Amino acid sequence: MARVVVEVMLKPEILDPQGQAIVGAAHRLGFPHVGAVRQGKRFEIELDGEPDEARLAEIRRMAETLLANPVIEDFELRFD
């Protein structure tokens, strides 16, 4: 059984209000050296059998249509 990790992040040009809120909270809690935070999502997908090109293409299509909003988010696939 293989595991594919899909990491989804906002595109760099998109403002991240959650990340900005984390920076503010970090400063208030005594972490003054935090300069910036980008918040994202991580999905761990277990595949039956070994991953091949067809299965990876299927996961990529799933990420494009279900897990990420391609207008404002980028995603990356990797094996874990």
Secondary structure, DSSP 8 states (H G I E B T S, - for coil): -EEEEEEEEE-TTS--HHHHHHHHHHHHTT-TT------EEEEEEEESS---HHHHHHHHHHIIIII--TTTEEEEEEE-
